[in-house]
Amino acid sequence: MKHLSTHDLRERGWTPAMIRDLLVTHDRERANELRVGRRDRRLESAVRLYREDRVLTAEASEAFAAAQDRARGAQSRAETAAATRRAAQETQAATVDALPLPALTRHPHADTLSQTDLWQHHLDGYLRWSLRDVADALTGLPRALVRAAQNRAFERYRQAVYALYGWADHASAGAGESESGRA
């Protein structure tokens, strides 16, 4: 007599609630063959097995069809909610791109200071702006979106400082070349 594991049932479209409600209890258990960790330990939880004939009988029932329709509807609603949430988060992260940069003025001793010293001077202004305005705009977003928005804000600020002093922008030129080189 063939048995199906919980994993097999999941692949056939069963949800944990459907298993609980329609099959109620499992028919057998076997040791879990899944190994985890550096020491290649077996998982302690046993695999629950369900007789195939019981599964087929349940799958032919009206209750299974109704439960599957409910599960599909819930899945669809969850996907829509996740897409809406992602879109809202991306819109919020994009507000950083519209934030005005802090006013930049040439250092009075720009002719005598090195590019590194001038950059350090302006970096302080960037940090204040970033901690005040940029951080406020990114509150509550996932780390990856925050990091990407912060990187874009830094790049905008860096380009503005480079333009202020007329420095050659090797970082942007190199990025453009590598992008066109890949195409």
C-alpha positions in Angstrom: 0.0 0.0 0.0 1.5 3.4 -1.1 1.7 6.3 1.3 2.2 10.0 0.6 4.1 12.4 2.8 3.0 15.8 3.8 5.5 17.2 1.3 3.8 15.1 -1.4 0.5 16.4 -0.4 1.7 20.0 -0.6 2.9 19.4 -4.1 -0.6 18.2 -5.0 -2.1 21.4 -3.8 -2.9 20.6 -0.2 -2.5 23.2 2.5 -1.8 22.4 6.2 -5.4 23.3 7.0 -6.8 21.0 4.3 -4.7 18.1 5.6 -5.9 18.8 9.2 -9.5 19.1 8.2 -9.9 16.5 5.5 -7.4 13.7 6.5 -7.5 14.5 10.2 -4.7 12.1 11.3 -1.8 10.5 9.6 -1.6 6.7 9.0 2.1 6.1 9.6 5.3 7.8 10.4 8.8 7.2 9.2 12.2 8.6 10.2 13.0 11.9 8.6 15.9 11.4 6.1 16.6 15.2 5.9 20.0 16.0 7.3 21.0 19.5 8.5 23.9 21.3 10.0 27.6 20.8 9.9 27.4 17.5 11.6 24.9 16.2 9.1 22.3 15.4 11.8 18.9 14.0 11.0 15.9 16.1 11.9 14.1 14.7 14.9 10.6 15.2 13.6 9.1 12.2 11.9 7.6 12.3 8.4 3.8 11.9 8.6 2.5 9.5 5.9 -1.1 9.2 4.6 -2.5 6.3 2.7 -2.9 7.1 -1.0 -6.4 5.7 -1.2 -7.5 8.0 1.6 -5.9 10.9 -0.2 -7.6 10.1 -3.5 -11.0 9.7 -1.8 -10.5 13.1 -0.1 -9.4 14.7 -3.4 -12.5 13.5 -5.1 -14.8 15.1 -2.5 -16.7 18.4 -2.7 -15.1 19.5 0.5 -11.6 19.2 -1.1 -12.7 21.2 -4.2 -14.2 24.0 -2.0 -11.1 24.1 0.3 -8.8 24.2 -2.8 -10.9 27.1 -4.2 -10.6 28.9 -0.9 -6.8 28.3 -0.8 -6.4 29.6 -4.4 -8.4 32.7 -3.4 -6.3 33.3 -0.3 -3.1 32.8 -2.3 -4.3 35.3 -4.9 -5.2 37.8 -2.3 -1.8 37.4 -0.6 0.1 37.9 -3.8 -1.9 41.0 -4.6 -1.3 42.4 -1.1 2.4 41.6 -1.4 2.6 43.3 -4.8 0.7 46.4 -3.5 3.1 46.5 -0.4 6.2 46.2 -2.6 4.9 49.0 -4.9 4.2 51.3 -2.0 7.6 50.6 -0.5 9.4 51.3 -3.8 7.4 54.5 -4.2 8.5 55.5 -0.7 12.1 54.7 -1.4 11.9 56.7 -4.7 11.0 59.8 -2.7 14.7 60.0 -1.8 15.5 60.7 -5.4 13.3 63.8 -5.3 14.8 65.2 -2.1 16.7 68.4 -2.7 20.4 68.2 -2.1 21.8 70.4 0.6 23.2 73.7 -0.7 26.8 73.2 -1.8 29.3 76.1 -1.9 32.9 76.0 -2.9 35.3 75.9 0.0 37.0 79.3 0.3 40.4 77.6 0.2 39.6 75.2 -2.6 42.7 76.2 -4.6 45.1 75.2 -1.8 43.3 72.0 -0.5 43.6 68.6 -2.0 40.6 66.8 -3.6 40.6 64.4 -0.6 40.4 67.3 1.9 37.7 69.0 -0.1 35.7 65.8 -0.3 36.1 65.3 3.5 34.8 68.8 4.0 31.6 68.1 1.9 31.2 64.6 3.3 30.2 66.1 6.6 27.3 68.0 4.9 26.3 64.8 3.2 26.2 62.9 6.5 24.0 65.6 8.2 21.6 65.5 5.2 21.6 61.7 5.0 20.9 61.3 8.8 18.2 64.0 8.8 16.3 63.9 5.5 17.2 60.6 3.8 16.8 58.5 6.9 13.3 60.1 7.6 12.1 59.2 4.1 13.2 55.6 4.4 11.7 54.8 7.8 10.0 51.4 7.9 11.4 50.0 4.6 13.2 46.7 4.1 17.0 46.9 4.4 17.6 46.2 0.7 15.4 49.1 -0.4 17.0 51.4 2.2 20.5 50.5 1.1 19.7 51.0 -2.6 18.1 54.4 -1.9 21.0 55.5 0.3 23.4 54.5 -2.5 21.5 56.6 -5.0 21.4 59.5 -2.6 25.2 59.3 -2.0 25.8 59.1 -5.8 23.7 62.2 -6.4 25.6 64.1 -3.7 29.0 62.9 -5.0 28.2 63.9 -8.5 27.1 67.4 -7.3 30.4 67.9 -5.4 32.4 66.7 -8.4 30.5 69.1 -10.7 31.0 72.0 -8.2 34.8 71.6 -8.5 34.9 70.5 -12.1 36.6 67.2 -11.1 36.6 64.4 -13.6 34.0 61.8 -12.7 35.8 58.5 -13.3 33.4 56.5 -11.2 30.4 57.4 -13.3 32.3 57.2 -16.6 33.6 53.7 -15.6 30.1 52.5 -14.7 28.8 53.7 -18.0 31.5 52.0 -19.9 31.0 48.7 -18.0 27.2 48.9 -18.7 27.7 49.5 -22.4 30.4 46.8 -22.5 27.9 44.2 -21.3 25.3 44.9 -23.8 
